């Protein structure tokens, strides 16, 4: 029995090393692409935050991707792991894709507020289990907050639904 556990531990260690190597490669590719995108977007007019020019959003998006790639690189090189490990990761991603498809189909009949509330609640209770109070509070804050930002401040027309 001890030998079986040793074998599984060894395989898990090799799998983590392989995943770390893959993460480092992906991070390096993302760093290279974001650096190239940042360089190319710096050739465009930048503008200001109140009056952005064509280079504004590509440059800042490149910076964000570069920062995220650096975080991934540090995690891959140091071997530190956070969330998302273990069996069932692919199942969780597949389940989220199914729920996102349902979200798009239910957006018009139910409206933005209800659909977004239910989506965030689902993610916080099923994919990354949180206490009910935390999940409900975050779902309300996310749905109402994003509605205020997009519908009220930015005047983006969102599906109203029954509310």
C-alpha positions, -999 to 999 in steps of 0.1 A, spaced: 0 0 0 28 24 8 44 18 -26 11 28 -44 10 61 -25 47 67 -33 40 62 -69 11 86 -70 31 112 -51 59 108 -76 36 112 -105 19 142 -90 53 158 -85 63 151 -121 30 165 -133 35 197 -113 70 201 -127 57 196 -162 29 221 -155 54 246 -141 76 243 -172 45 248 -194 35 278 -174 70 293 -178 69 288 -216 34 303 -218 45 332 -196 76 338 -218 54 338 -250 29 362 -234 58 385 -223 72 385 -258 39 392 -275 28 419 -250 62 436 -254 58 436 -292 22 449 -288 33 476 -264 61 486 -288 38 487 -318 10 505 -300 35 531 -287 39 542 -324 2 553 -324 -10 585 -309 -16 580 -271 -40 608 -261 -52 612 -225 -75 594 -202 -103 619 -210 -96 618 -247 -79 585 -256 -63 582 -290 -59 549 -310 -28 538 -290 -42 543 -256 -62 510 -250 -37 487 -269 -8 501 -249 -26 497 -215 -39 462 -225 -3 452 -234 9 465 -200 -18 444 -182 -9 413 -201 27 418 -194 21 422 -157 -1 390 -156 26 371 -176 52 383 -151 31 369 -122 27 336 -140 64 335 -147 73 341 -110 48 314 -99 62 290 -125 98 296 -115 93 296 -77 69 266 -79 43 283 -59 7 273 -67 -25 290 -58 -61 280 -67 -71 258 -96 -51 227 -89 -63 192 -86 -87 170 -105 -118 185 -119 -103 217 -133 -114 208 -168 -149 199 -156 -152 232 -138 -141 251 -170 -166 231 -191 -194 237 -166 -186 275 -166 -188 275 -204 -222 258 -203 -234 284 -177 -220 313 -198 -239 300 -228 -271 299 -207 -263 334 -195 -262 347 -231 -295 330 -239 -313 342 -208 -299 377 -209 -328 392 -229 -357 375 -212 -344 379 -176 -324 411 -180 -288 420 -171 -293 424 -134 -309 391 -127 -286 371 -151 -254 387 -137 -265 382 -102 -272 345 -109 -239 340 -128 -218 355 -100 -237 336 -74 -231 304 -93 -194 310 -96 -190 319 -60 -210 289 -47 -201 262 -72 -168 269 -88 -150 286 -59 -172 277 -29 -178 307 -6 -202 311 23 -238 321 13 -235 355 29 -203 363 10 -216 349 -23 -249 368 -20 -232 400 -11 -207 398 -39 -233 388 -64 -254 419 -55 -225 442 -55 -212 429 -88 -245 430 -106 -256 464 -93 -221 480 -95 -216 469 -131 -251 480 -140 -244 515 -126 -211 517 -144 -223 506 -178 -260 516 -179 -259 548 -159 -225 563 -162 -215 551 -197 -251 549 -211 -246 514 -225 -280 499 -233 -283 467 -213 -312 442 -214 -338 453 -189 -358 421 -183 -387 421 -159 -372 445 -134 
